[in-house]
Amino acid sequence: MPFPTILAITDDVIDLNALLAEITLPTTGAAAIFTGMVRGITRREPAHETLFLEYEAYKPMAEAKMQQVADEIRERWPVVEGIAIVQRVG
């Protein structure tokens, strides 16, 4: 049985609980989640407030890189079951 792999670029809000449910199997013993956020205030010089960011992606290249990362994870750590790599744009 192949392990679940989700690779996506979306402009929708990312639902971490839904992603976790999609990649978790009865044999899964742990999950590690990394999520990033935009800081509102940068204190480094020059200190400034971030009003907004706009992310974009060249989907074919980004999806190929996501697949490469997932393949490398599976090769290096074969016990990893579910993998979800999702990037929000917009």
C-alpha positions as CSV (number, residue, x, y, z in Angstrom):
1,M,0.0,0.0,0.0
2,P,1.5,3.3,-1.0
3,F,1.8,6.0,1.7
4,P,-0.3,9.2,1.2
5,T,1.4,12.1,-0.4
6,I,-0.2,15.5,-0.9
7,L,1.6,18.2,-3.0
8,A,-0.3,21.3,-3.7
9,I,-0.1,25.0,-4.5
10,T,-3.3,26.8,-3.4
11,D,-4.7,30.3,-2.9
12,D,-7.1,28.9,-0.3
13,V,-6.6,28.9,3.5
14,I,-4.6,25.8,4.5
15,D,-6.5,23.6,6.9
16,L,-3.8,21.8,8.9
17,N,-6.2,19.5,10.7
18,A,-7.7,18.3,7.3
19,L,-4.2,17.8,5.9
20,L,-3.1,15.8,9.0
21,A,-6.2,13.7,8.7
22,E,-5.5,12.9,5.0
23,I,-1.9,11.7,5.7
24,T,-2.4,9.9,9.0
25,L,-2.8,6.1,8.9
26,P,-3.7,3.7,11.7
27,T,0.1,2.9,11.8
28,T,1.1,6.5,12.2
29,G,2.8,7.2,15.5
30,A,3.7,10.9,15.3
31,A,3.3,13.9,13.0
32,A,5.6,16.9,12.5
33,I,4.2,20.1,11.1
34,F,6.1,23.1,10.0
35,T,4.1,26.2,9.2
36,G,5.4,29.7,8.5
37,M,3.8,33.1,8.9
38,V,4.5,36.6,8.0
39,R,5.8,38.8,10.9
40,G,3.9,42.0,11.3
41,I,6.9,43.9,12.6
42,T,10.6,43.5,11.7
43,R,12.9,44.9,14.3
44,R,16.1,44.5,12.3
45,E,17.4,47.7,10.8
46,P,15.7,49.3,9.1
47,A,12.8,48.3,11.4
48,H,9.5,48.3,9.6
49,E,5.9,47.1,9.6
50,T,4.8,44.5,7.0
51,L,1.5,45.7,5.5
52,F,1.1,42.7,3.1
53,L,3.0,40.2,1.1
54,E,1.9,38.7,-2.2
55,Y,3.2,35.2,-3.0
56,E,3.3,33.7,-6.5
57,A,4.7,30.6,-7.9
58,Y,5.6,29.1,-11.3
59,K,3.4,26.0,-10.7
60,P,5.2,23.5,-12.9
61,M,8.6,24.2,-11.4
62,A,7.3,24.4,-7.8
63,E,5.3,21.2,-8.1
64,A,8.4,19.4,-9.6
65,K,10.5,20.7,-6.6
66,M,7.8,19.5,-4.1
67,Q,7.9,16.1,-5.7
68,Q,11.7,16.0,-5.5
69,V,11.6,16.9,-1.8
70,A,8.9,14.2,-1.2
71,D,11.0,11.6,-3.1
72,E,14.1,12.5,-1.1
73,I,12.2,12.2,2.2
74,R,11.0,8.7,1.2
75,E,14.4,7.6,0.1
76,R,16.2,8.9,3.2
77,W,13.6,8.0,5.7
78,P,11.5,5.0,4.5
79,V,9.6,4.8,7.7
80,V,7.9,8.2,7.0
81,E,4.3,7.4,6.1
82,G,2.3,10.5,5.0
83,I,3.8,13.6,3.5
84,A,2.0,16.9,2.8
85,I,3.8,19.8,1.2
86,V,1.4,22.7,0.5
87,Q,2.3,26.3,-0.4
88,R,-0.3,29.1,-0.3
89,V,0.0,31.8,-2.9
90,G,-1.8,35.1,-3.3
